[in-house]
Amino acid sequence: MRFDTRFGTVFLLLFTIVGAASSHAATWTEQSGDAGPLPINAQPTVGNGALTQIQGAFLSDFDIDMYCIRIDNRAAFFANLACLSFSNPDLWLFDASGNGIQLNDACQFGQTNLTAALTPSNGLYYLAVSTSDQDAVNNLNQPIWNSPSVSGARAPDGPGAPGPISSWAGVPFHQGSNSYTINLGGTTFCEIALPVAPATWGAVKARFVEP
């Protein structure tokens, strides 16, 4: 048996596979073009271990992205993203039934934050991000939160509270950037990823080693 001149590539391939899997283990990137705006079509995050970041982008100013997450350490929970005073995405949290939990539509010290103080318990939640001036409404088209706000994170305070959310209303404010990164703490993935069979020496040998 002799080794192909590409033998060194074997170790580079294995290193790349392992490295890529570990480097993205805690981050969810928006899949299939767009996350839906409601619990019925929200995008489930899928993985293992802690979920510490969600990355996505708005397709338009009217776009609203909602993700299914799990809070497994309520006391340590937070969600935040960078914002500008003139262009700040809003963060929303709903429970497993779609009822409003908390909203922050104010940019303070360069961040929009959701906190543990308004999170009642561990469990499954829906985390949404939207452009400014959009409103979550119930099935009677009543806003679940009054708008606008400059007070930071707050529980539902509108005539449609607590929900559940049925749709969105309002005319969005133009964003300066379409991409966003939500940083998270005290959270795990909505769904556990099925184990993937690792690359075996036999599979690599079949590709890179000649008899």
N, C-alpha and C positions, 0 to 999 in steps of 0.2 A: 504494500500500500504506500502511495506517496501523497503528499499534501499539495494541493493546488497553490499557485502563487498568491491566490486570494485568501489564504488561510488567516492572515491577520485581520481580515474583515469579519471573521467569525466573532472575535472578541468585541470588536467595535459594534457589531449588530446587537449582541447580547447586552452590552453596556447601554446602548441607546434605548433598547426596549425597556430595561429595568429603570433607567434614569427617567424616561418619559413618563412611565406609569407612576413613579413616586412624586415627580415634580407637579403633576396635575391632580394628585389624589384629593386635595382639599378645595379645589376650585371647580365650580360649575360654569360652563360657557353656554350661553343660549343656543339651543339646538333647532334644527329644521327651519331655519329662517326667522321664526318669530314665536315667542311665547304668547299664549292667549291672555285676554284681559279679565277673565272670570274664573271662579273655581272649577267650573265644568270643563274648561279647556286650558287651565293653568298648566304650565310645564313642570312635571315632577323632576326634582333633582335626584340623580341616581349615583350612588357610590358607597364607599365604606369609610367609616371614621368621621372625624370632624369636618364640617363644611364651613370654611372660613371666608369664602369669597364667591360672588356671582358676577359674571361679566356678560354684558349684553349691549344692545343698541336699539334705538328707536328707528323704525322705518319711516316715520313721519311725526309731525307734532301731535297728531291724534293717537299715536300708538301708545298702548299701555301694556306692560309686560307683568304677568303674575307667575310666581313660582311656588311650588309646594315644598316646604321645608319642615324639619322637626326641631323643636326646642327641647333639648334634653337636660339643660341646666338653666332653669329660669333665672336664678339669681345672677348668672353671668351673661345673660342675653344682651346683645346689642346689635343694631344694624345701622350702618352709616355710609354715606357717600359724599364725595366732594361736591361743592356747589359754589355758585357765585351769587352775589346779592341780586343781580339783574337776570339771572338765568339759573334757576335751581329746580332740579327734579324733586318730586314729592315721593315720600315713602309711606306705604300703607301696610297695616297688618290686620288680617282677618282670621277668625278661628276656623275649625274644620267644617263648620256649618255655613261659613260665609258671613258671619256677624262681625261687625267692626270691633276692633280691639284698640288700635291706636293709629294716629296719623301725625306726620310732621310735614307741614308745607311751608316751613320757614327755614331760611339759611342763616345759621348763626356760627360765627367764627370759622367760616369756610366749610361747614359740614351740615348735613341734614341727618338727624339722629332719631332712632327709636330706642327705647330703654327698657330695662328690666322692671322698673317701677310700675309700668302699666301692663305688664304681662302676667296674667293670672296663674298660669301653671305650665308644666311641661306638656308636650303633645304636638299634634300636627297643626300647622298653620299655613296660611297663604300670605306671601309677601309680594306686594305689588310696587312697581315704580312707574311714575307717570310724569309727563311734562306738566308745568304749572297751569293752574286754573281749570283743571278737570275735577269733576265731583263724582264720588261714588253715591249711587242712589238706590233706594229699595224698589219694590215692584209697583209702588204708587208714584214713582218718580220723585220721591222726597229725598233730599240730601241727608246722608247718614252723619256727615259733619257739616257744621256751618263753615262758610268760607268768605273771605280769606282769614288767615291767622298769622300772628307774629309772636305767638307764645311758645312755640316749639311743640314737642310731642304732646298729644292730648287724646283723651278718650272720646268716643262718639258724643257729639253735642248738638246734632241737628234733629229736625222733626222726623227723619226716617230712622233714627237710632233705635236699636243697634243694628238693624238690617233684617235679613241678610241682603247682601249686595245683589242687585238684579241687572244693573247696567251702569254706564257712565254718561255724564252730561257735561256741558260747558264748552267753551271755546278756548283751546290751549294757547299759552303764551309761547312764542317762538324760542326754541332752545339755541344756545350758542354751540352746543356739541351734541351729536346723536349717541355717542357711546357713553357707557356708565360702568362703574365698578362698585358693587355693594360689599362692604366689609362686614363680617359676621362674627359673633362670639356666642358660645353656649348652644350651638346648633349642629345638627347632623343632617345627612341626606334624607329626603322624603322616602326613597326606596333604596333597599340594599342591593348593590350590584351583585350579580351572579359571578362566581369565581371563573376566571379565564385561565385555561390550561397554559402554563408557561412554555416558552420555546425550549424544546428538549435538544440535547446534543444530537440525538438521532435525526431530528428534523433539520438541524443546521448542517450536519454532516452530509445529508442527502443532497443538499444544495451546493455546498462548497468543497466537498472532499471527493476526489475521484478514487475508484478502487485501484 
